[in-house]
Amino acid sequence: MHDGTLQERARPHLDVWKVAAKVFLIVTDDDPDARVITVKVEPQRGAVLRRDHESITVGRLPGKGRPA
């Protein structure tokens, strides 16, 4: 099992967490009232989470401009 590690900030206002050198969680902190958390999940799991939780939306892959 791999432990999650916080990557040194390459961009202001982003905390990037990696497991096995792959991004799995990104947290913005530029606006505490509108914090955005991006979590990498399997597409089917993401669909279930969005169905069950109105506040969960489709994210974008950073730097790719396409749905995550």
C-alpha positions as CSV (number, residue, x, y, z in Angstrom):
1,M,0.0,0.0,0.0
2,H,1.2,3.5,-0.8
3,D,0.9,6.5,1.4
4,G,-0.4,9.7,-0.1
5,T,2.1,12.5,-0.3
6,L,1.6,16.2,-0.7
7,Q,3.5,17.5,-3.7
8,E,5.5,20.7,-3.3
9,R,3.4,23.5,-4.6
10,A,4.1,24.0,-8.3
11,R,1.1,26.4,-8.5
12,P,-0.2,28.9,-6.0
13,H,-3.5,27.9,-4.3
14,L,-3.3,24.2,-5.2
15,D,-2.5,21.3,-2.9
16,V,-1.8,18.3,-5.0
17,W,-1.8,14.8,-3.4
18,K,-0.2,11.8,-5.1
19,V,-0.1,8.1,-4.6
20,A,2.5,6.0,-6.4
21,A,3.5,9.3,-8.2
22,K,0.0,9.7,-9.7
23,V,-2.3,12.6,-8.8
24,F,-5.5,11.5,-6.9
25,L,-6.6,14.6,-5.1
26,I,-6.3,18.4,-5.7
27,V,-7.5,21.0,-3.3
28,T,-7.8,24.7,-4.1
29,D,-7.4,27.2,-1.3
30,D,-7.6,30.6,-3.0
31,D,-11.2,31.1,-1.8
32,P,-12.0,29.4,1.5
33,D,-15.8,30.0,0.9
34,A,-15.6,28.3,-2.5
35,R,-13.0,25.5,-1.9
36,V,-12.9,23.0,-4.8
37,I,-11.7,19.4,-4.2
38,T,-11.0,17.2,-7.2
39,V,-10.7,13.5,-6.5
40,K,-9.8,10.9,-9.1
41,V,-12.3,8.0,-9.2
42,E,-13.3,5.3,-11.6
43,P,-16.0,6.7,-14.0
44,Q,-18.8,4.4,-12.7
45,R,-18.1,5.4,-9.1
46,G,-18.1,9.0,-10.1
47,A,-21.5,8.6,-11.8
48,V,-22.9,7.1,-8.6
49,L,-21.5,9.8,-6.4
50,R,-22.9,12.5,-8.7
51,R,-26.3,10.8,-8.7
52,D,-26.4,10.6,-4.9
53,H,-24.8,14.0,-4.0
54,E,-26.0,17.2,-5.8
55,S,-22.8,19.1,-4.9
56,I,-20.6,16.7,-6.8
57,T,-19.9,17.6,-10.4
58,V,-17.8,16.3,-13.2
59,G,-14.3,17.8,-12.9
60,R,-11.6,18.5,-15.5
61,L,-8.2,17.0,-15.9
62,P,-5.7,19.8,-15.1
63,G,-4.0,21.0,-18.2
64,K,-6.0,18.7,-20.4
65,G,-9.3,20.6,-20.7
66,R,-11.3,17.4,-20.9
67,P,-13.7,15.8,-18.4
68,A,-12.0,13.8,-15.7
